[in-house]
Structures are given as structure tokens and as C-alpha cells.
Amino acid sequence: MKKVLSGIVAVAVLCLAGAVVSAQDKASGEKVYKAKCAICHGPDGKGETATGKTTKARDLCSAEVKKETDAAWTDIIVKGQNKMPSYDKKITDAEVKDVIAYMRSLCK
């Protein structure tokens, strides 16, 4: 019985740690998004800012964009696309992952 309870406690601790990391990741993603992405994509991800309209920033909430994989988004962020600049070496791999998670949360 003690082994079962200690196993349950261990799982609970891991779950709580995961929740803390997720909250930290989201905060990191939001910070990067606001600093690097919002000027074009807007605070809501729809691309309706003056700069977004000029550069034809994609609406992150459109069905077409939402169905793209995280790998595709990573490629776009790292390499750039159309008028979007490359963020290679400007943000870390972890920040790329975090900002993708944040962008996906904008459109739920």
C-alpha cells in the first residue's frame, strides 16, 4: 500500500511541476510574442495592425494557419517567410516553442 501511495504522490508532484513549467512557458511565449510578433500580427493574432496590413501578415487564427504543424511554424519563425524576417539566432529554440504555444492559445 505504501508503494502505491508513494507512486501516486510522485505522479502528482510531476503533474504539478508540469503545470508550473507550462505556465512559465506560456509567460515566456507571451513575452516573446509581444516583443517580436504583435507589431504585425496584433495582440489577438489576426494581423489587423497597420504594419500587419502593409506586410500582409497572416491571421494566426485563420483555418489555414491553424492547421499548420508546429514544425511548419518553427520553420517560418526561424527562416522567415515573405516579408516576415528570420528570427534565427534572435530568439532561442525554447522561445520559438513557447511563442508557438502562445500563438495557438490566442485562437481558442
N, C-alpha and C positions, 0 to 999 in steps of 0.2 A: 504494500500500500504506500509506504514512504517513497519508493522509487517512482510510482505513478504520480504522486503529488509533486515530487521534485521535478519530474518531467513536465508536468503541467505548468509549474511555476517558471521553468526555463523557457517554455514556449511563450508564455505571457510576457516575460521580460523581453524576449526577442521581438515580439509584436509591438510592444510599446517603444522599443528602440527604433524599429522601422517607422513608426508613426512620427517620431521626433525627426528622424532623418528626412522623411518625406516633407515635413513642414519646413525644415531648413532648406531642402532642395527647392521647394516652391518659392520660398522667400528669395533665394539666390536667383532663380529664374525670373521672378518679377523684377528684381533689381536690374538684371541684365536687359530684360525686355524694355523697361522704362528708359534705360540709358542708351540703348542701341537701336531698338526696333520701333518704339512708339511714335517717333517723329514721322515715320512713313506709314506704318500700319495702324497707328492710332491707339488710344488706350483700350479700345474694345476689339482691336484686331481687324477691323473692317476696311482699313486703308482709305478712310474718308478725310484724311488731313489734307492740307494744301500741298504739302510735299508728296504725300501719297498719291494724290490725283495727278500731279505733274510727272511722277515717276511710274505711274500705273502700278502701284503696289497692289499685290494680290490680297483679296479679302480672305483672311485666315479662317473665317467661318463659312466660306462657300463649300458646297458639297464636293467640288473638285479638289480643293486644297485639303479638306478634312480627311479625304480617303487616301492621301499620300502617306507613305510609311515614314516612320521616324528616320530611317536610313536615308530616304529621299530628302527630308527636311534638313538632316545633318549635312548632306552633300551641298544643298543650296546655301546653307549658312556658311559653311567652310569655304566653298569655291565662289560663291556669288552667282547671280543669275540676272540676265538683262541689266537693268540699272541698279540692282542691289549689289553693293560691294561685298567682297570676300571678307570674312571675319577670321580667316586662318591666322593664327598666332596673335590675334587681338583679344580673343576670349579662349578659355581653356576648354578641353573636351568635356569636363564636368559641367561647365557653364552652358555649353551647347545642349547637353542633355537636359539640364534644368530649364533652360529657356523653352525648349520644345515642350516639356511637360507643362510649363506655364501657358504657352500659347494654346495648347489643347484645352486647358481649363477655361480659357476665355469664352469658348463657344458651346458650352454645355447648357 
